[in-house]
Amino acid sequence: MSVSLDWLPIRADWNEALVQAQQSEPVVAFEAFRALANSRVDFVSANRLDRTIQRFIARNGAPGGLASIKLAVLGSSTLAHLLPHIRLAGLRRGLLVDIYLGDYGLYRQQLADPTSSLHAFKPDVILLALDADHMAGHSTANAEAAVENLRSSWKAAHALGAIVIQQTILPRFMPALGNNEDRLAQSPAAIVERINTLLRETAPADNIYLLALDQWVTLTGGISAWFDPGLWHLSKHEVPHAAAPFYGDQVGRMLAAIRGRSSKCLVLDLDNTLWGGVIGDDGLEGIVLGQGTAAGEAHLALQRYAKRLSERGIILAVCSKNDEANAVAPFQKHPEMILKQADIACFVANWQDKAENLKHIARTLNIGIDSLVFVDDNPVERALIRRELPQVAVPELPEDPALYVQTIALAGYFEALDITAEDRERAELYRQNASREALRASATDMAGFLDSLQMQLTWQPFDQPGFKRIVQLINKTNQFNLTTRRYTEAQVTEVMRGEEEGRFVTLQLRLTDVYGDNGIIGLVICQLTPRCDLEIDVWLMSCRVLGREVEQATLNLLAARAIELGCHRLYGAYMPTEKNSMVKDLYSKLGFTLEDTQADGTTRWSLALAGFEPRPIHMQLIQGAPWQTITSTVS
């Protein structure tokens, strides 16, 4: 594979579409810009698109509702040519990236100086992109000392409240000893390899995320695609222009993961995708799958990769034009199938339009349509989905099924920064939720349906066992999220310390029922005000549990804690984003009074606690914390 973005489609009308977009209203224009960013273009065209977008923003402002993130890029080589491609990679994922480029080679000074422009920028994320010469090129280089110096920079970056991405070192030095270069400990090549090993050992404990440049060199064309010695000597460009789009996409997908915008669900076509041939025509014995043929093994490799994704928490679904009985048969009866029916959270096989079926899958799984990645060998179906559902990611598959896995993997739709126990169980959680939805659809008595689930809600303050999942949920939940405020690990630690000191109240909620354990599904962070009121800063929930009265239960718990603390009122705000309109009326439905509405649509609400009556709920509340509560449970 090369460093070009081969999973993106080529648009024949790209130039005409760019001109038309510039003449459109801002919201329409940005949808067009995003569509253009989602097509394959060269370095020059990508720069042209970025310049057009930046001029458009300067004239019209950025459209409201789009998620945004502030990135500082600090390094020791020429990096300006990478910035347009980072911005476009963000836009592909519905993210506006505001970039600060640090002064050449002065990253230590800017991090240390509280009066620097870097500090004034207040980045959400800092990318440290340090070149190989800077880290290992001189005769006194020492890998351990180099990483210790980096750790001091990480600490300074964290002190700014920023998440840190550390680029691994580009392995571009030629060996002096040959195949056993590691025996020449002070060779630059050996030092780079040692630094990268130490980075992988050190980064997790220091809450650092790695941009694995050395890994991508191996997977995408080798060092000749990633380093041009002549360009380095001329202008200190370590990453050449040809690799800039791929580099930018790597950064963009990490920023998307930080903002919770990675895809969640892989939707698979069947015929000529999961197996070769057409099940309805060829029959169970006639499809091409498994050992013995190159094509059969290629389709098997795709199933194996999908299974791995499922095991780390990606939801699997099927969307196929087929009779359901035919479509299900290989999952149940074919001896070579790696994927089984139990691996598929939502199985849709019919003769309806695939765009409508994808909407149905999103509704059934209770996830956003932009959480889907649709994989189909048919270029007509891919074009249809891109036109009808531009929010859905649709990789441009090559003709050879042997390249399917590489194409999907290199596209990075499912980028994750960490893995939790809930991640590993997510696919099973969504399969269970599909069973709940089927039961709900058949229920005529909602109270009876809720009682039949035998729900238990366990609640407690934030704690260390749940810490990773808490940080992950705060930074990835977009739909049921009243303020969409993001917290770093350091900030969550400070909140937990503040709770011990009586300045904060936190709540984590875990829901179980007859179908299984949903995991941690809700979080709340409140701050105690000087007037002894409780201000809700973060309130978020997983959409898996909507319509099950968890909102009412959460209010009962918060009100009880506030009353115990002597508070008179609960305050909360709704801050509109591109994705959270589903909760715009939550406070109103829970009996809060509207206090004011700001120009950006933010609303502020209050609830008097005198005489508060807990809302009726159909679940058992289980205390996992040292403070008591007032609850109301009905049967």
C-alpha positions as CSV (number, residue, x, y, z in Angstrom):
1,M,0.0,0.0,0.0
2,S,1.1,3.6,-0.7
3,V,0.8,6.8,1.3
4,S,-2.1,8.0,-0.9
5,L,-5.6,7.9,0.6
6,D,-6.7,5.0,-1.5
7,W,-9.9,4.3,0.5
8,L,-11.4,7.7,-0.7
9,P,-13.2,7.9,-4.0
10,I,-12.1,10.0,-6.9
11,R,-14.6,12.7,-8.0
12,A,-14.7,13.6,-11.7
13,D,-16.5,16.9,-10.8
14,W,-14.2,18.0,-8.1
15,N,-13.2,21.4,-9.5
16,E,-16.8,22.3,-10.5
17,A,-18.0,21.3,-7.0
18,L,-15.4,23.4,-5.3
19,V,-16.5,26.5,-7.3
20,Q,-20.2,25.8,-6.6
21,A,-19.5,25.4,-2.8
22,Q,-17.9,28.8,-2.6
23,Q,-21.1,30.4,-3.9
24,S,-23.4,28.6,-1.4
25,E,-24.7,29.5,2.1
26,P,-22.3,28.7,4.9
27,V,-24.0,25.5,6.2
28,V,-24.5,24.2,2.6
29,A,-21.0,25.2,1.7
30,F,-19.4,23.3,4.6
31,E,-21.4,20.2,3.8
32,A,-19.9,20.5,0.2
33,F,-16.4,21.2,1.6
34,R,-16.7,18.1,3.8
35,A,-17.8,16.0,0.8
36,L,-14.8,17.3,-1.2
37,A,-12.5,16.5,1.7
38,N,-13.9,13.0,1.5
39,S,-12.6,12.4,-2.0
40,R,-9.1,11.5,-3.1
41,V,-7.0,14.4,-4.3
42,D,-3.3,15.2,-4.6
43,F,-1.2,17.5,-2.4
44,V,-1.8,20.6,-4.5
45,S,-5.6,20.2,-4.7
46,A,-5.8,19.5,-1.0
47,N,-4.0,22.7,-0.3
48,R,-6.3,24.6,-2.6
49,L,-9.4,23.2,-0.8
50,D,-7.9,24.1,2.6
51,R,-7.1,27.7,1.4
52,T,-10.7,28.1,0.1
53,I,-12.2,26.9,3.4
54,Q,-10.0,29.2,5.5
55,R,-10.9,32.2,3.3
56,F,-14.6,31.2,3.6
57,I,-14.4,31.0,7.4
58,A,-12.6,34.4,7.5
59,R,-15.5,36.0,5.5
60,N,-18.5,34.1,6.9
61,G,-17.4,32.6,10.2
62,A,-17.5,28.9,11.0
63,P,-20.9,27.2,10.9
64,G,-22.5,26.7,14.3
65,G,-23.0,23.2,15.6
66,L,-19.7,21.7,14.2
67,A,-17.4,20.2,16.8
68,S,-14.1,22.0,17.2
69,I,-10.7,21.4,18.7
70,K,-7.6,23.5,19.2
71,L,-4.3,21.8,18.2
72,A,-0.8,23.1,18.9
73,V,1.9,21.5,16.6
74,L,5.4,21.8,18.1
75,G,8.5,20.4,16.5
76,S,12.1,20.7,15.4
77,S,11.7,20.6,11.6
78,T,9.5,22.2,8.9
79,L,5.9,21.4,9.6
80,A,3.7,24.1,8.0
81,H,3.0,21.9,4.9
82,L,1.2,19.4,7.1
83,L,-1.3,21.7,8.6
84,P,-3.8,21.9,5.7
85,H,-4.0,18.1,5.6
86,I,-4.6,17.9,9.4
87,R,-7.5,20.4,9.0
88,L,-9.0,18.5,6.0
89,A,-8.7,15.2,7.9
90,G,-10.6,16.8,10.8
91,L,-13.3,18.1,8.4
92,R,-13.7,14.5,7.0
93,R,-14.8,13.6,10.5
94,G,-17.0,16.6,11.1
95,L,-14.4,18.4,13.2
96,L,-13.1,22.0,12.8
97,V,-9.4,22.0,13.7
98,D,-7.8,25.3,14.8
99,I,-4.0,25.0,14.6
100,Y,-1.2,26.8,16.3
101,L,2.2,26.2,14.8
102,G,5.1,26.6,17.2
103,D,8.3,28.4,16.4
104,Y,10.9,26.3,14.7
105,G,12.8,24.2,17.3
106,L,11.6,26.3,20.3
107,Y,9.1,23.9,21.7
108,R,10.8,23.7,25.1
109,Q,10.9,27.4,25.5
110,Q,7.3,27.9,24.5
111,L,6.1,25.2,26.8
112,A,8.1,26.7,29.8
113,D,7.1,30.3,29.2
114,P,3.7,31.2,30.6
115,T,3.7,34.4,28.6
116,S,4.3,32.7,25.3
117,S,1.8,32.7,22.4
118,L,1.4,28.9,22.9
119,H,0.0,29.5,26.4
120,A,-2.3,32.2,25.1
121,F,-3.6,29.8,22.5
122,K,-4.8,27.4,25.2
123,P,-4.6,24.2,23.1
124,D,-6.8,21.2,23.7
125,V,-4.2,19.0,22.2
126,I,-0.4,19.3,21.7
127,L,1.3,17.3,19.0
128,L,5.1,16.9,19.6
129,A,6.6,16.2,16.1
130,L,10.3,15.9,16.6
131,D,12.6,14.8,13.8
132,A,15.2,12.0,13.9
133,D,18.2,14.3,13.7
134,H,17.0,16.3,16.7
135,M,16.5,13.1,18.8
136,A,19.3,10.9,17.7
137,G,21.5,12.4,15.0
138,H,24.4,13.7,17.1
139,S,27.4,11.7,18.4
140,T,26.4,12.0,22.1
141,A,22.8,10.9,21.6
142,N,21.4,8.7,24.4
143,A,17.9,7.1,24.1
144,E,17.2,7.0,27.8
145,A,18.2,10.7,28.2
146,A,16.2,11.7,25.1
147,V,13.0,10.1,26.5
148,E,13.5,11.7,29.9
149,N,13.8,15.1,28.3
150,L,10.6,14.3,26.4
151,R,8.9,13.5,29.7
152,S,9.6,16.9,31.0
153,S,8.0,18.4,27.9
154,W,5.0,16.2,28.4
155,K,4.7,17.4,32.0
156,A,4.8,21.0,30.8
157,A,2.2,20.3,28.1
158,H,-0.1,18.6,30.6
159,A,0.3,21.7,32.9
160,L,-1.5,23.6,30.1
161,G,-4.4,21.3,30.4
162,A,-3.7,19.7,27.0
163,I,-3.8,16.1,25.8
164,V,-0.4,15.2,24.4
165,I,0.2,13.3,21.2
166,Q,3.9,12.3,20.8
167,Q,5.1,11.4,17.3
168,T,7.4,8.4,17.3
169,I,10.7,8.9,15.6
170,L,11.0,8.4,11.9
171,P,13.4,5.4,11.3
172,R,15.3,7.1,8.5
173,F,18.9,6.5,9.3
174,M,20.9,4.1,7.2
175,P,22.6,1.2,9.1
176,A,26.3,1.4,9.6
177,L,26.7,-2.2,10.7
178,G,24.1,-3.9,8.6
179,N,21.5,-6.5,9.6
180,N,22.7,-6.5,13.2
181,E,22.6,-2.8,13.7
182,D,21.3,-3.1,17.2
183,R,24.8,-4.4,18.3
184,L,26.2,-0.9,17.4
185,A,24.5,0.7,20.4
186,Q,25.5,4.3,19.5
187,S,24.5,4.2,15.9
188,P,21.6,6.7,15.1
189,A,19.5,3.9,13.6
190,A,19.8,1.8,16.8
191,I,19.1,4.9,19.0
192,V,15.9,5.7,17.1
193,E,14.7,2.1,17.5
194,R,15.5,2.2,21.2
195,I,13.7,5.6,21.7
196,N,10.6,4.2,20.0
197,T,10.7,1.2,22.2
198,L,11.0,3.4,25.3
199,L,8.2,5.6,24.1
200,R,5.8,2.6,23.9
201,E,6.9,1.5,27.4
202,T,6.6,5.0,28.9
203,A,3.6,6.6,27.2
204,P,0.7,4.7,28.8
205,A,1.8,5.5,32.4
206,D,2.3,9.2,31.5
207,N,-1.1,9.5,29.7
208,I,0.6,10.1,26.4
209,Y,-0.9,9.0,23.0
210,L,1.5,8.0,20.2
211,L,1.4,8.9,16.6
212,A,3.1,5.7,15.4
213,L,5.1,7.1,12.4
214,D,7.5,4.2,12.5
215,Q,4.6,1.7,12.2
216,W,3.1,3.5,9.1
217,V,6.5,3.6,7.4
218,T,6.5,-0.2,7.6
219,L,2.9,-0.6,6.3
220,T,2.8,2.1,3.6
221,G,5.6,2.0,1.1
222,G,8.7,2.0,3.3
223,I,11.1,4.9,4.2
224,S,11.4,6.0,0.5
225,A,7.8,7.1,0.7
226,W,8.2,8.9,4.0
227,F,11.6,10.6,3.6
228,D,13.4,12.5,0.9
229,P,17.1,13.2,1.8
230,G,17.3,16.0,-0.8
231,L,14.3,17.8,0.6
232,W,15.6,17.4,4.1
233,H,19.0,18.9,3.3
234,L,17.3,21.7,1.3
235,S,14.5,22.8,3.7
236,K,14.4,20.5,6.7
237,H,11.1,18.9,5.6
238,E,11.3,15.5,7.3
239,V,7.9,14.3,6.1
240,P,7.7,15.0,2.3
241,H,4.8,16.6,0.6
242,A,3.6,13.3,-1.0
243,A,3.2,11.8,2.5
244,A,1.5,14.9,4.0
245,P,-2.1,13.8,3.3
246,F,-1.6,10.5,5.0
247,Y,0.2,12.1,7.9
248,G,-2.6,14.6,8.3
249,D,-5.2,11.9,8.2
250,Q,-3.4,10.1,11.1
251,V,-3.5,13.2,13.2
252,G,-7.1,13.9,12.2
253,R,-8.3,10.4,13.2
254,M,-6.6,10.8,16.6
255,L,-8.3,14.2,17.1
256,A,-11.6,12.6,16.1
257,A,-11.0,9.8,18.7
258,I,-10.3,12.4,21.4
259,R,-13.6,14.2,20.5
260,G,-15.5,10.9,20.4
261,R,-16.1,11.0,16.7
262,S,-14.6,7.6,15.7
263,S,-17.0,5.2,14.0
264,K,-18.7,2.6,16.1
265,C,-20.3,0.1,13.7
266,L,-19.0,-1.9,10.7
267,V,-21.9,-2.7,8.3
268,L,-21.1,-5.5,5.9
269,D,-22.6,-6.5,2.6
270,L,-22.6,-10.3,2.0
271,D,-22.3,-11.5,-1.6
272,N,-18.8,-10.9,-3.0
273,T,-17.9,-9.1,0.2
274,L,-18.0,-11.6,3.1
275,W,-17.8,-14.5,0.6
276,G,-17.4,-14.9,-3.1
277,G,-20.4,-15.5,-5.3
278,V,-24.1,-15.0,-4.7
279,I,-25.7,-17.1,-2.0
280,G,-29.2,-17.0,-3.6
281,D,-27.8,-18.3,-7.0
282,D,-24.8,-20.4,-6.0
283,G,-26.2,-22.0,-2.9
284,L,-24.3,-22.8,0.3
285,E,-21.9,-25.2,-1.4
286,G,-21.2,-22.8,-4.3
287,I,-20.0,-19.7,-2.5
288,V,-16.3,-19.1,-2.5
289,L,-15.0,-19.1,1.1
290,G,-12.2,-20.6,3.0
291,Q,-9.0,-22.5,2.4
292,G,-8.1,-23.8,-1.1
293,T,-8.5,-20.7,-3.3
294,A,-6.9,-17.2,-3.1
295,A,-10.3,-15.5,-3.3
296,G,-11.8,-17.8,-0.6
297,E,-8.9,-17.0,1.8
298,A,-9.3,-13.3,1.1
299,H,-12.9,-13.3,2.1
300,L,-12.0,-15.3,5.2
301,A,-9.4,-12.7,6.0
302,L,-12.0,-10.0,6.0
303,Q,-14.2,-12.0,8.4
304,R,-11.2,-12.6,10.6
305,Y,-10.5,-8.8,10.7
306,A,-14.2,-8.0,11.4
307,K,-14.1,-10.5,14.3
308,R,-11.0,-8.8,15.8
309,L,-12.8,-5.5,15.5
310,S,-15.8,-7.0,17.3
311,E,-13.6,-8.3,20.1
312,R,-12.3,-4.8,20.8
313,G,-15.7,-3.3,20.9
314,I,-16.8,-2.4,17.3
315,I,-20.4,-3.3,16.5
316,L,-21.0,-5.6,13.5
317,A,-24.1,-5.4,11.3
318,V,-25.2,-6.8,8.0
319,C,-27.0,-5.0,5.2
320,S,-27.7,-7.2,2.2
321,K,-30.1,-7.4,-0.7
322,N,-31.1,-11.0,-0.2
323,D,-33.8,-13.2,1.1
324,E,-33.2,-13.5,4.8
325,A,-33.2,-17.3,4.9
326,N,-30.5,-17.4,2.2
327,A,-28.5,-14.7,3.8
328,V,-28.5,-16.3,7.3
329,A,-27.6,-19.8,6.0
330,P,-23.8,-19.4,5.7
331,F,-23.6,-18.0,9.3
332,Q,-25.5,-21.1,10.6
333,K,-24.2,-23.9,8.3
334,H,-21.1,-23.1,6.4
335,P,-18.1,-24.8,8.0
336,E,-15.6,-22.2,7.0
337,M,-17.5,-19.1,8.3
338,I,-15.6,-17.3,11.0
339,L,-18.4,-14.9,11.7
340,K,-21.5,-16.4,13.3
341,Q,-25.0,-15.0,13.5
342,A,-24.4,-14.3,17.2
343,D,-21.5,-11.9,16.2
344,I,-24.0,-9.6,14.3
345,A,-25.8,-7.1,16.4
346,C,-28.2,-6.2,13.7
347,F,-28.9,-8.4,10.7
348,V,-30.9,-6.8,7.8
349,A,-31.4,-8.8,4.6
350,N,-34.2,-7.8,2.3
351,W,-34.8,-6.2,-1.1
352,Q,-35.3,-2.7,0.1
353,D,-33.1,0.3,-0.6
354,K,-29.8,0.0,1.3
355,A,-29.9,3.7,2.4
356,E,-33.2,3.0,4.2
357,N,-31.8,-0.2,5.7
358,L,-28.8,1.7,7.1
359,K,-31.1,4.2,8.7
360,H,-33.0,1.2,10.2
361,I,-29.7,-0.3,11.5
362,A,-28.7,3.0,13.2
363,R,-32.2,3.3,14.8
364,T,-32.1,-0.3,16.0
365,L,-28.7,0.1,17.6
366,N,-29.5,3.6,18.9
367,I,-26.4,5.1,17.4
368,G,-25.9,8.1,15.1
369,I,-26.0,7.4,11.3
370,D,-22.4,8.9,11.2
371,S,-21.2,6.1,13.4
372,L,-21.6,3.6,10.5
373,V,-18.9,2.4,8.1
374,F,-20.5,0.6,5.1
375,V,-18.4,-2.0,3.3
376,D,-19.8,-3.2,-0.1
377,D,-18.1,-4.5,-3.1
378,N,-20.7,-3.0,-5.5
379,P,-19.6,0.5,-6.7
380,V,-23.2,1.4,-7.5
381,E,-24.3,0.7,-3.9
382,R,-21.3,2.7,-2.6
383,A,-22.2,5.7,-4.7
384,L,-25.8,5.5,-3.6
385,I,-24.9,5.6,0.1
386,R,-22.4,8.5,-0.4
387,R,-25.2,10.5,-2.2
388,E,-28.1,9.7,0.1
389,L,-26.2,9.4,3.4
390,P,-23.1,11.5,3.2
391,Q,-22.6,11.0,7.0
392,V,-21.9,7.3,6.5
393,A,-18.2,6.4,5.9
394,V,-17.9,4.3,2.7
395,P,-14.5,3.0,1.8
396,E,-13.7,2.7,-1.9
397,L,-12.9,-1.0,-2.1
398,P,-10.4,-2.3,-4.7
399,E,-11.4,-5.0,-7.1
400,D,-9.2,-7.6,-5.5
401,P,-10.7,-8.9,-2.2
402,A,-7.2,-9.7,-1.0
403,L,-6.9,-5.9,-0.4
404,Y,-10.2,-5.4,1.5
405,V,-8.6,-5.7,5.0
406,Q,-5.7,-3.3,4.2
407,T,-8.1,-0.7,2.8
408,I,-10.4,-0.7,5.8
409,A,-7.6,-0.8,8.3
410,L,-5.6,2.0,6.7
411,A,-8.7,4.2,6.5
412,G,-8.7,4.4,10.3
413,Y,-12.4,4.7,10.9
414,F,-12.2,2.9,14.2
415,E,-9.3,4.8,15.7
416,A,-9.2,4.4,19.5
417,L,-6.8,5.9,22.1
418,D,-7.3,3.3,24.8
419,I,-9.2,0.1,25.5
420,T,-11.4,-0.6,28.5
421,A,-13.3,-3.6,29.8
422,E,-16.6,-2.0,28.5
423,D,-15.0,-1.6,25.0
424,R,-14.3,-5.4,24.9
425,E,-17.9,-6.1,25.9
426,R,-19.6,-3.5,23.7
427,A,-20.5,-5.7,20.8
428,E,-22.3,-8.0,23.2
429,L,-24.0,-5.0,24.9
430,Y,-25.5,-3.9,21.6
431,R,-26.6,-7.4,20.7
432,Q,-28.4,-7.5,24.1
433,N,-29.9,-4.1,23.4
434,A,-31.3,-5.3,20.0
435,S,-33.1,-8.0,22.0
436,R,-34.5,-5.4,24.4
437,E,-35.7,-3.3,21.4
438,A,-37.4,-6.3,19.9
439,L,-39.2,-6.8,23.2
440,R,-40.1,-3.1,23.5
441,A,-41.5,-3.1,19.9
442,S,-43.9,-6.0,20.8
443,A,-44.9,-4.4,24.2
444,T,-48.3,-2.7,24.5
445,D,-47.8,-1.7,28.2
446,M,-44.6,0.4,28.7
447,A,-44.7,0.1,32.5
448,G,-45.0,-3.7,32.1
449,F,-42.1,-3.7,29.6
450,L,-39.9,-1.8,32.0
451,D,-40.8,-4.1,34.9
452,S,-40.1,-7.1,32.7
453,L,-36.5,-5.9,32.3
454,Q,-35.9,-6.2,36.1
455,M,-33.4,-3.3,35.9
456,Q,-30.9,-2.6,38.6
457,L,-29.1,0.8,38.6
458,T,-25.9,0.9,40.7
459,W,-24.6,4.3,41.5
460,Q,-21.5,5.7,43.2
461,P,-19.0,8.6,42.9
462,F,-16.1,8.5,40.5
463,D,-13.4,6.0,41.5
464,Q,-10.1,4.6,40.3
465,P,-11.5,1.3,39.0
466,G,-13.8,3.2,36.7
467,F,-11.4,6.0,35.9
468,K,-10.4,5.0,32.3
469,R,-14.0,4.4,31.3
470,I,-15.1,7.7,32.9
471,V,-12.6,9.7,30.9
472,Q,-13.5,7.9,27.8
473,L,-17.2,8.5,28.1
474,I,-16.7,12.2,28.9
475,N,-14.6,12.6,25.7
476,K,-16.6,10.5,23.3
477,T,-20.3,10.9,24.2
478,N,-22.0,13.4,21.9
479,Q,-25.8,12.8,21.7
480,F,-27.1,12.5,25.2
481,N,-24.7,15.2,26.5
482,L,-26.1,18.4,28.0
483,T,-22.9,20.5,27.7
484,T,-20.4,18.3,25.8
485,R,-17.7,19.7,28.0
486,R,-14.5,17.6,27.7
487,Y,-12.1,16.7,30.6
488,T,-8.6,15.4,30.4
489,E,-7.4,12.7,32.8
490,A,-5.7,15.3,34.9
491,Q,-8.9,17.3,35.2
492,V,-11.0,14.3,36.2
493,T,-8.4,13.5,38.8
494,E,-8.8,17.1,40.1
495,V,-12.6,16.7,40.2
496,M,-12.2,13.5,42.2
497,R,-9.9,15.3,44.6
498,G,-12.4,18.2,44.8
499,E,-15.1,15.8,45.8
500,E,-13.1,14.6,48.7
501,E,-12.7,18.3,49.7
502,G,-16.4,19.0,49.4
503,R,-16.2,21.1,46.2
504,F,-17.7,18.6,43.6
505,V,-20.3,15.9,43.5
506,T,-19.8,13.1,40.9
507,L,-22.0,10.2,39.9
508,Q,-21.3,7.1,37.8
509,L,-24.2,4.8,36.9
510,R,-24.2,1.2,35.9
511,L,-27.3,-0.6,34.6
512,T,-28.0,-4.3,34.5
513,D,-31.2,-6.2,33.5
514,V,-32.4,-9.6,32.5
515,Y,-30.4,-9.4,29.3
516,G,-27.1,-8.6,30.9
517,D,-24.8,-5.8,32.1
518,N,-24.9,-2.5,30.2
519,G,-21.7,-1.3,31.9
520,I,-21.2,2.3,33.0
521,I,-24.0,4.2,31.1
522,G,-24.2,7.6,32.8
523,L,-21.9,10.2,34.3
524,V,-22.6,13.5,36.2
525,I,-20.2,16.1,37.5
526,C,-21.6,18.9,39.7
527,Q,-19.9,21.8,41.4
528,L,-21.0,23.3,44.7
529,T,-21.4,27.0,44.3
530,P,-20.6,29.7,46.9
531,R,-24.3,30.1,47.5
532,C,-24.6,26.4,48.3
533,D,-26.4,25.4,45.2
534,L,-25.4,22.5,43.0
535,E,-24.4,23.3,39.4
536,I,-24.5,20.5,36.9
537,D,-21.4,20.8,34.7
538,V,-21.5,17.4,32.9
539,W,-24.5,15.1,32.4
540,L,-24.2,12.4,29.8
541,M,-25.6,9.0,29.2
542,S,-25.2,6.2,26.7
543,C,-28.0,6.2,24.1
544,R,-28.3,2.4,24.7
545,V,-30.5,3.1,27.7
546,L,-32.8,5.9,26.4
547,G,-36.4,5.5,27.3
548,R,-35.7,3.4,30.4
549,E,-36.1,6.2,33.1
550,V,-32.4,6.5,33.9
551,E,-32.8,10.3,33.5
552,Q,-35.4,10.4,36.2
553,A,-33.4,8.1,38.4
554,T,-30.3,10.3,37.9
555,L,-32.3,13.4,38.9
556,N,-33.6,11.6,42.1
557,L,-30.0,10.8,43.1
558,L,-28.7,14.3,42.4
559,A,-31.6,16.0,44.2
560,A,-31.1,13.7,47.2
561,R,-27.4,14.5,47.4
562,A,-28.0,18.2,47.0
563,I,-30.6,18.2,49.8
564,E,-28.1,16.3,52.0
565,L,-25.5,19.0,51.4
566,G,-28.0,21.7,52.3
567,C,-28.5,23.0,48.8
568,H,-31.6,25.0,47.8
569,R,-31.4,24.6,44.0
570,L,-30.0,22.5,41.2
571,Y,-28.8,24.4,38.2
572,G,-28.0,23.1,34.8
573,A,-27.3,24.3,31.2
574,Y,-28.0,22.9,27.8
575,M,-25.4,23.9,25.2
576,P,-26.4,23.0,21.6
577,T,-24.0,21.2,19.4
578,E,-24.3,19.4,16.0
579,K,-25.3,16.2,17.7
580,N,-27.1,16.8,21.1
581,S,-30.5,18.2,20.0
582,M,-32.1,15.1,21.5
583,V,-31.6,16.5,25.0
584,K,-32.6,20.1,24.4
585,D,-35.9,19.7,26.3
586,L,-34.5,17.4,29.0
587,Y,-34.5,19.9,31.8
588,S,-38.0,21.1,30.9
589,K,-39.4,17.6,31.0
590,L,-37.8,17.0,34.4
591,G,-39.5,20.0,35.9
592,F,-36.7,22.6,35.7
593,T,-37.5,26.3,35.2
594,L,-35.9,28.2,32.3
595,E,-33.7,31.0,33.7
596,D,-32.3,32.5,30.5
597,T,-31.4,31.9,26.8
598,Q,-28.1,33.1,25.3
599,A,-27.4,34.2,21.7
600,D,-25.7,30.9,20.8
601,G,-28.8,28.9,21.9
602,T,-27.4,27.9,25.3
603,T,-30.2,27.7,27.9
604,R,-29.8,27.8,31.7
605,W,-32.3,26.0,34.0
606,S,-33.0,25.7,37.7
607,L,-34.9,23.4,40.0
608,A,-36.1,24.4,43.5
609,L,-35.4,21.5,46.0
610,A,-37.8,22.5,48.7
611,G,-40.5,19.9,48.7
612,F,-38.9,17.9,45.9
613,E,-40.8,14.7,45.0
614,P,-38.7,12.0,43.5
615,R,-39.8,10.9,40.0
616,P,-41.3,7.4,39.8
617,I,-39.0,4.8,38.2
618,H,-39.3,1.1,37.3
619,M,-35.9,-0.1,38.6
620,Q,-34.1,-1.0,41.7
621,L,-31.4,1.4,42.9
622,I,-28.3,-0.1,44.5
623,Q,-26.0,2.0,46.5
624,G,-22.3,1.8,45.8
625,A,-21.3,4.9,47.7
626,P,-21.2,6.2,51.3
627,W,-24.0,8.7,51.0
628,Q,-27.7,8.0,51.4
629,T,-30.4,8.9,48.8
630,I,-34.1,9.5,48.4
631,T,-35.5,7.3,45.7
632,S,-38.9,6.4,44.3
633,T,-39.4,3.0,42.8
634,V,-42.8,1.9,41.4
635,S,-43.8,-1.6,40.2
